[in-house]
Amino acid sequence: MTDHPESKERQEKVPAMQQLLDNPFLLLFIGITVPTVLYIVWGVMEIASIPIAP
């Protein structure tokens, strides 16, 4: 059995999106930080939209 270099390159190339989705800790980090940042931005926008009392 002879391994061809072309077939070996095909096996070693992993797409970037697959590497991202295969990393559970990165997915956990993204799943916690994205909603947190969105809620903080949403809260700041809500506070900024409250009119100043006379």
C-alpha positions as CSV (number, residue, x, y, z in Angstrom):
1,M,0.0,0.0,0.0
2,T,1.5,3.2,-1.1
3,D,0.2,6.5,0.2
4,H,0.0,9.2,-2.4
5,P,0.9,12.7,-1.2
6,E,-2.2,14.1,-2.9
7,S,-4.6,11.9,-0.9
8,K,-2.7,12.7,2.4
9,E,-3.1,16.5,1.7
10,R,-6.8,16.0,1.2
11,Q,-7.1,14.2,4.6
12,E,-5.1,16.8,6.5
13,K,-7.0,19.9,5.2
14,V,-9.9,20.7,7.6
15,P,-12.1,23.7,6.8
16,A,-12.0,26.6,9.3
17,M,-15.7,26.4,10.0
18,Q,-15.4,22.7,10.9
19,Q,-12.5,23.4,13.3
20,L,-14.7,26.1,14.9
21,L,-17.7,23.8,15.3
22,D,-15.5,20.9,16.6
23,N,-14.2,23.0,19.5
24,P,-16.7,22.7,22.4
25,F,-15.0,25.3,24.6
26,L,-14.9,27.9,21.9
27,L,-18.6,27.3,21.2
28,L,-19.3,27.6,24.9
29,F,-17.4,30.9,25.0
30,I,-19.2,32.3,22.0
31,G,-22.5,31.1,23.3
32,I,-22.0,33.0,26.6
33,T,-20.3,36.2,25.3
34,V,-22.5,37.0,22.3
35,P,-25.8,37.0,24.3
36,T,-24.1,38.9,27.1
37,V,-22.8,41.6,24.8
38,L,-26.1,41.9,23.0
39,Y,-28.1,42.3,26.3
40,I,-25.6,44.9,27.6
41,V,-25.9,46.9,24.3
42,W,-29.7,46.5,24.4
43,G,-29.8,47.7,28.1
44,V,-27.6,50.7,27.3
45,M,-29.8,51.6,24.4
46,E,-32.9,51.4,26.6
47,I,-31.4,53.5,29.3
48,A,-30.3,56.1,26.7
49,S,-33.7,56.3,25.3
50,I,-35.4,57.3,28.6
51,P,-36.2,61.0,28.5
52,I,-34.7,63.2,31.2
53,A,-37.2,64.3,33.8
54,P,-38.0,68.0,33.9
